[in-house]
Amino acid sequence: MTDSRTGRKAGRVCVLAVFTLLLVAFPAIVFDFYYDLNDDTLIKDIVSGAYTGTPSGYSVQLLYPLSWLLALLYKAVPNAAWYGLFLCVCQFGAAFLIAVRLTALFQTTKGRIMALLAEFFLFFGLFLRELVIVQYSVTAGMCMMCAVFLFITSDNKKGRNVIPLLLVVLAFMIRTEVCLMLMPFVLMAGLFKWASEEKIFTGANFRKYLALIGGALFGMLVMFSLNMLAYRANDWGNFRDFFDARTKLYDFYDLPVYDENKAFYESVGLSRESYALLENYNFALDESIDTWLLESMVRYQRRQLNDTFGLVSKNSVREAFWLYQQRILKQMSAADLAVAAAYGLYVVFCMIPAVKNRQIGAVFRRIVPKIALLLVIRSVLWLYLYMMDRVLERVTMPLLMTELAFILGFLLYDLRRLEKSAEPKKKGITATTVYLLVIFLLAAAFAVNFGRVNDEYEARARADMRWHAFMDYCREHADAYYVMDVYSATSYEGASYSEKMFEDVDNACKNYDYCGGWLAKSPLARKKLADKGFRDMQSALLQEKGAYFVAAPERDMEWLLAYYAKRGVRVQCRCADAIRTDSGDVAFLVYDIRRDDDETGR
């Protein structure tokens, strides 16, 4: 009997593995996998060794234990796409775990088929872009989504919930901010499961749920502590202070306008020319832009913004509420609509049998607190994002994913309970009806989403031609060093410059760097310059046989001339070369920065 049961479980796992491979195959064949932003490619360059020539665990964005492990894999097999593979394993691994749980919830073949079809269209109907164009923040959100779903749908008597706990810790290592943002959902899931126990206030239940909470917190604390210890070494501690100040200034507070705040800038010794470097994100050029200066700007800007019970934000609560209301009324995306439909489906599903059985009051008391608390949590999080003015798709999509997983978890929990209490002839009818409706809705979303993703994919392919032309140029001129204008390296016609995960993988050290960005002035950035014999970017661009500056052809270079002039150095910005695509279009211009009195060639 045991062997037969084990064989059935093994067979089911094999079927689900094939199902997951089909999920992977569809985007891989029809599209391919992209890193979403240059943030993702820069993380990949750091851990692979493409940034400095040596794989490093100091990726800044991922916690050090995870980065260290990825760097170790790159040291073992340098030419593999380990980081891209890791992100895909996390995302499709979450789909596999959800499929395992779905097939465990339903005992009939028909129910399992319906469940897997619903999951297939859920992932490709709503999350196709996220599966094809991968962003590490969204990957962390998928881990949290899976953790919440597995936790809610677990069996109170059998479930140990170790896997959801590990997924939370993994999300914390991938993108700490996303994990913390979604923690209220995890805590509500724990509260829901605890309240669903037959006897709530027992010693066994206290130990069970406190152990889960303690385990998750302990795992997160250990990973965070190891990360802090790693960044205390060498100059990383000072850089973290600089990084935190830069993040607050750019992501949360914004630069104070120079003309309107001239007295402040003069008091901290920041000239208009150096301000221009902060404005166009090329601040790596100026060594005087340091931690003290950025922290001074942060403190000054805090006084100009809204302060709500110690929370400094760009928008007030009232403004955030209005923006949140506008999104609900006029700006709902496909994922927003899916969440709203899930709420409606859950209420209808619960109320129809309640009306038939004349148990409206009991059902009403059971579902209203859950929905109300969920709506409160989601509204507070959305208001926070609007107050901070951080309503970015890579932030909001994890929020919507997790909320949707929560509602579907509620639906399946009540569906399973109804299945157990239904008459034999009626079993499976409700499940089939619900899943057919879900499949229909998600298939409709897929039809819309496919076209949107296809358009973005083609736009990225056009941008790719320009970015690949730049990288090919750098490889062809391996003895030179190139400093890239930050805004020239972000996007082309709205499509972000990035790289494909598994095509033409090249982890050789790159002979270019950005003139700013979140890694600027880090120990890794300084090592990269030092390895080329440069002290800093400002002097590197002036040296004979030094670095070249690269920018898009439409970029005005007057800011660079003005900056050097303010430093007492008159320079000429000569176009030394043009980087062209295969079609002959000029993608970037290569500038040779020379002193006015320097007539020698490089």
N, C-alpha and C positions, 0 to 999 in steps of 0.2 A: 504493500500500500504506500509506504514511504517512497520507494523507488519510482512508483507511478506518478506520485505527486511531484517529486523532484524533476522527473522527465517532462511533465507538463509545464512546470515553471521555466525550465531551461528552453523548451520550445517557444514559450511566450516571449522570453527575453530575446531569442534569435529573431522572431518575427518583428519585435519592436526595434531591434538593431537595424534590420532591413528597412523598416519604416523611417528611421532616422537618417539612414543613408540616402533614401529618396528625398528627404527634406534637404539634405546637403547637395544632392545631385542637381536639383532643379535650378537653384541660383547659380551653381557652378557652371552648368551647361548653357543656360540662357544668358547669363551675365558673366560674372566673375566676382571676386571679392576685392574690394577697395578698402584702404584705410580712409577714414572720413576726412580728417584734417591733417595739416602738417604737425599738429601736436602729437598725433598718433605715430606719424613717421619719425618724428624726433625721438620719441620714447624707444621705438624700434632701433633707431641708429645708435642710441646710447647703450642699450643692453646687448646689441649685436656686435659692437665695436666699430661700426661704420662712422661714428662721430670722432673718436680719438684714435682708433686703431686697436683698442683693447676693450673687450666687453666689460661693462661696468654695471654694478648694482645701484648706482646713484642716478636713478632715472627721475628723481624729484617727485613725479606725479604718482607712480605706484609706490606702495610701501616697500622698504628696503628688502625684507625677506623674500618677497615675490620677485623683485627685480634681480636680486642676487641669484635666485634659482634659475631665472631665464638667462642671465649672463653665463651661468655655469653650463647650461645646455649649449649656448653658442660657442663656448670654449671647447666643448666636446665635439660638436659638429658645426663648424663655422658657417657653412653655406646653406644651412636649413633655414626655413622661415618660422622659427620657433614662436616668436611673438604673435604673428598672425594666426598660427596654428592654435596657440593657447586661447586667443579670443574666440575663435570658431568653436573650439571644444567646449568652452564655457557656454556659448549660446546654444549650440545644438545639443550639448549635454543636458541643458535645462529642458529642451524639448523632449529628449529621451526620458528624463525622469518624470515629466508630466504625463507622457504616454504610458509609462509603467503604472503610474497611479490610476490613470483613467481605466485601463484594462483590468485593474484590480478591483475597481469599484463596481463594475458590471459583470455579472456572471454569464450572460448570454452572448453568443457570437454577434448577434445583431446589434446589441447595445455597444459592444466594443468597437465594431466597425463604424457605427455612427459617431462614437466618441473620437476615434482617430481621424475621421473625416472632418469633424468640427475643429480638431486641433490643427490639421493641415491647413485649412482655410483661415484659421485664426492667425497662424504665423505668417502666411503669405498674403492674407487679406489685409492685415493691419501692420505687420512688422517686416514686410518684404524689403523696404529700404534699409532697415536696421540690420537685416541679415546680409544684404549685399554690400552696403557701404557701412563699414563697422567702425564704431566709436567706443572707446574703452569705458566712458561714463555710462553709455547705454548697456554695455555688457554687464557692468555691475548691477544695473537696474534689472536685467534679465535674471541674474542670480537671485536678487531679492524677490522678484516676482515668483520664481520657482519655489523659493523657501516658504513664502506666504501660502501659496497654493498647496504645497505638500503638508504644511502644518495644519491648515484648516481641514483638509480632507483626510487626515490621518485617523486611524482607529484609536479611540481613547484607551482601550484595553491593551492593544498590542503595540501601538506606536511608541517608539523611543525617541523619534525625531532627531536623530543624530545628523542625518543628511541636511535637513533645513538649517541646523545650527552651523554646520561646516560651510554651507552656502553663504550664510550671513557673514562669517569671518572672511571668506574668499572675496565677497563684494567689498568688505571693509578694506582689504588689501589692494583691490583694483582701483577703487575710487571712494575714498573715505567720506567725502562730502555727500555723495549720492546715498551711500549706506546709511549715514546718520539722518539724512532727510527722510528716508523711508522707514526708519525705525519705529515711528508711531504705528504704522501698519502692522509691524511684527508684534509689537506689544499688544495691540488690539486683538490680533490673532490668538495670542496666548490667553488673553482675558476671555475670549469667546470659547476656546477649548476648555478652559478651567470651568467656566460657567455651565458647560454642557455635560460635565461629569454628573453621575447619578447622585453622589454625595460630594458636595463641594468642599466643605471644611473638614477634611480628614488629614491626618498626619502624612499619609502616603501621597496625597495630592499636593500638599505643601512641599514635600521633599521633591516630588516629580517636577513641578513647574518652577520652583526656585532653583533647582539644579539646572534646568534648561536656561533660565535667565542668567544664572551665575556662569554657566559654561560659555555662553555667547560673550558675556562681558569679559570673562577671563581670557578667552581666545583673542578678543579684540585688544585687550590691555597688553597681552604678551606681544602681539604683532606691533602695536604702537610703541611699546617700550623698546623693542629691538630696533625699530626705525629711528627713534630718538637717539639711542646709543650710537647708531651708525653715523648719524649726521652731526654728532658732537665732535667727530674726529676732524683734524686738520682745519681747513678753512670753511668747512660745510656749515658749521654753526652760524658764522657771520653771514654766509650766503642765504641761509634760511630766513634770517631776519630781513634781508634785502628782498627776498622772494615774497615773503608775507606782506611787506609794505607795498611792493609793486602790485600784488594781487588785489589788495584793498583799493588802491588808487585807481587802477584800470577797470577792474571788474565790478566794483561796488560804489565808488565815490565819484569817479571821473576827475579829469584834470581841471583845476580852477582856470578860467579863461584869463590869459595874461593881462590884457589891457584893463580888465575890470578888477584885477587883483595885483596891479603893478607894485604897489607899496609892499605887499607881502613878499613877492618874488625878489625885490631888491633887498629886503631884510635878510633873506636866506642866501643871497648871492647868486641867484639864478638869472642869467641874461635871457633876453628874448631869443637869441640864437640857440642857446642850450635848451630852452623851452620847446623850440621847434623840433629838436631831437626827441623829446618826450612825446610831442604831438604826433609825429610820424613813426614813433616806436623804434627809432634808430639810436636809442640812448646808450648802446654799448660803445659808441664812438667817443663818449665824454666820460672820463674817469671821475670827474667831480660830481657826477650824479651818483650819489652813494646812498647807503642806508639812512644816514642822518637826514639827508635832504628829502628822501621819499617819506620818511616818518613825519618830518615837519609838515609836508604837504598833506599827509593823511590827517594829522591833528587839526590843521587849519580847515580842511574841507569838512571834517566832522562837525565843526561849529556852524557851517553854512547849511547843513542838511537837516532833515526831520529827525527828531529824537523822541521815540515812543517807548517810554519805560526802559530807557537805556539802549534801545535798538535804533541805531543810526541807519537811515534809509533815504533813498532818493525821493520816494513818493510817500505821502502820508497814508494813514489807514483809509481815509475817505477816498483818496485818489486811487489806491489799490483796489478798494471795493468797487469803484466805478469801472476800472479796467477789467476786473474779474467778471463783472456783470456783462460788459460788452462782449467778452469772449464767449460767454454762455449764449448770449442772444444773437450775435452776428458773426463770430469768428471760429465756430467749432470745426475742428478737423475730423477726419474719418475716425481717428482713435477716440476723440471726444464723443462723437455720435455713437460709437460702439459701447462706450461706458454708459451713456444715457440709456441706450437700448437695453443693456444688461440690467440696469436698475428696474426698468419697466417690465422686462421679462420675469425678473425675480418676483416682483410684487404680484403680477398677474398669475404666475405659476402657483404662488402660495394662496392667493385669494379665491381662485376658482373652486378648488376642493373645499375651502372653508365655507363658501356660500352654499355649496351642495349639502354639506354636513351641518350647516347652521352653527359653525364654530368661528364666526368672524371675529368676535371679541378676543378669543384665545390666540388666534393666529395674528391678529393685529398687535396684541401685546408682545408676541414673540418676535415679529420682524421689525417693528417700528424702532425699538431701541438700537438694534444692530444698524439699520440704515441711517438713523439719525447720528449715531456716533461716527459712522464712516463718513458721512457728509460733513460733519464738523471737522474731522481730521483733514480731509481733502481740502476744505475751504480755508482752513488755517494755513496749510502749506502753500496753496495758490496765492493767498493774500501776502504771505511772506515773500514769495517770488516776485510778485508785482511791486511790493514795497522796495525790494532790492533792485528791481528792474533787471531780473535775470531770467526772463521767460524765454529761454532758448530751447530749441527742439531737443537737444541732447540732455536737457534737464527735465523738461516736461514729459517726454516720452517714457522714461522710467517711472514717473509718477502715475501716468495713465495705465501703464502695464500692470503695476502692482495693484492699483485700485480695481482694474478689470479682473485680475486673478482672485482678488478678495470676493467680489460679487459672484463670480463663477464658482468659487469654493462654497459660498453660502448655498447657491442653487443646487450644487451636487450633494451637499450635505442633506438638505431637505428632500431632494429627489430620492436619495438612498433610503431615507426614513419612510417616505411614502411608498416606495417599492416594497419594503418589508411588510407594511401594513395593508397593502392592497389585496384585493381578491385575486386568485390565480389567473382568471381570464383577463383581468385588467393590467396585470404586471407587464411592463415594457411599453404600454401604450403611451403613457405620459412622457417617458424618456424619449421614445421615438419622435413624438410631436415636437418636443423641445429641441432636440438635436437637428431635426429637419429644418426648423425655423432658424436656428443658429447658423447652420450650413448655408442656407439661402442668403441670409444677411451678410455673412462673411464672404461668400462667393461674389456678391455684388460689390463689396468693398474691394475685393481682389481685382475685379475688372477695372476699377478706377485707379487703384494703387499701382497696377502693373504699368499703365501708361505713364504715370508720373515718374516712376523709378526708371523706366526706359528713357524718358526725356533727360533726366539727370545723368544717367549713365552715358548717353551720347554727348552731353555737354562736357562731362569729365574727360571723355575720350579726346575731345577737341583741345581741352586744356592740357591734357597729358602730352600731346604733341609738342607743346611749347616747353613744358617742364622737362621732358625727356631730351629735347634739344639742348637745354641748359646743362643737364647732367652729362650728356654725351660730350659736350664742349669741354666740360671740366675734366673728364677722363682723357680727352685728346690732348689737353694741356696740363698734364699731371704735375709738371714742375712749378706751375704758377699757383697762386692762392687767390680766392675770390671772396669778397664780402658782398652779401646780397641785401639790397634794400628790402626791408621787412614787408611793406605793403605791396611791393612788386612780386613777392613770393607767396601771396595768400591765394589769389584766385584770378580767373580770366573769364570775363563776361558772366560773373556770378557763380561759376563752377570752381570749387576749391582745387588748388594744386595738391596732389597727393601721389600715392603709388599703389599699384596692385600688390596684393599680399604674396601671391605665389607665382607671379610671372617675372622672369628675368631677375631673380633674386641675386643681389650683389651686396655683400656685406663688407666690401673693401672700404678702407678709410677714405672719406670724402674730403676733397681739398677745397671746400667752401664752408662758410658759416653765415649765419644771419647777423645783421647789424643791430639786433635787439632780440626781443622775445623773452620767454620765461626762463631760458637757460643762460641768457647773457650774464656775464661777470661771475659765473659759477667757476669752481675749481676746474671743472672739465673744459669749459670754454677757454680758460686761461692756459690750461695744458695744451689745448689744440693750437693756440697761438704760439706758445713757447716752443712746441715741437717744430714749428716752421721758422723759428728764430725771431719772432716778433714779441715786443713788450706789451703792446696794446694795439687796438685797431686804428686809433688816431695816427700814431706814428707809422704803423704798418703801411697805410695807404700812401705815405709820403716817401717811403724808402725807395732807393734805386733797387730794382729787382724785388720790389715789395708786392703788396696785395693790390688787386684791381677791384673796382667797385662795379657792381652789376645792378641794373635797374630796368624796368619796363620802358619802352621808347617814349611813352607819353608822360613819364615822370619829369617834373621840373627839378633841376639840380641846383637851383639858386640857394636853397637852404644849406647845402654843403659848402659852397663857396663862402657864404655869410658866416658859417660857423668857424671855419679856419681863419677868416679875416678877423673875427672877434678875438681869436687866439694870437693875433699878430703875425699870421702866416698868410701871405697872398699866394693863392693857388690857381691853377688852370685845370679845368675838368675836360680833358680831351677824350673824344670817342675813339678808342683804340680798335674796336672790332664790333661786329654785329652778329648775334647768335640767331640763326635762321632755322625754321622748321623745314621738313622735307619739301613742303609746297612753296618754299621761298619767302614766307612771311617772316618779318623781323619779330622775334619773340622778346629778346632782351638786347640791351646795349652794354658793352664793356667799356668802362671809363678808366683812363689812366690819370691819376691825380698827381700833378706835378707842381712844385714851387715855381713861381713866375720866373725866377732867375735860374731855373734848372733846365738847360737845353740838351742835356744828355739823354739818350734813350735808355730804356730798361733792358 
